[in-house]
Amino acid sequence: QVRLVESGGGSVQAGGSLRLSCAHSGDTGVMAWFRQVPGEEREGIAVRGIHITNADSVKGRFTITEDYKNDILYLEMTGLQPEDTAMYYCAALLVGPDRFSPASYRYWGQGTQVSVSS
């Protein structure tokens, strides 16, 4: 059984940085970070497979790092802007063809809220 627990969200001012954590256990396979604003679809922003791939919307500002010893996947976020305000989710075990689609992942964490003020 896969378990995912996110942490590290909070409130920051525009231009600030945050590091989100996803503590994971089990056979996670490909993992990813998503975000969702109420009323909108969940957006894939970074994927960790053999390589790390970032969505165009966050390229150059966000990236994935990993603590292999302690099984923690991080999302390093810099240059945060108000439009980055969202609930951020960790996902695991790719079962579909599109790595940036929420429908392609079997397991999800509970989410952690990020709020960016101008």
Secondary structure as GFF3:
##gff-version 3
##sequence-region A 1 118
A	DSSP	beta_strand	3	7	.	.	.	ID=ss1
A	DSSP	beta_strand	10	13	.	.	.	ID=ss2
A	DSSP	beta_strand	18	25	.	.	.	ID=ss3
A	DSSP	beta_strand	31	36	.	.	.	ID=ss4
A	DSSP	beta_strand	43	48	.	.	.	ID=ss5
A	DSSP	beta_strand	52	54	.	.	.	ID=ss6
A	DSSP	beta_strand	62	67	.	.	.	ID=ss7
A	DSSP	beta_strand	72	77	.	.	.	ID=ss8
A	DSSP	three_ten_helix	82	84	.	.	.	ID=ss9
A	DSSP	beta_strand	86	94	.	.	.	ID=ss10
A	DSSP	three_ten_helix	102	104	.	.	.	ID=ss11
A	DSSP	beta_strand	105	108	.	.	.	ID=ss12
A	DSSP	beta_strand	112	117	.	.	.	ID=ss13
###
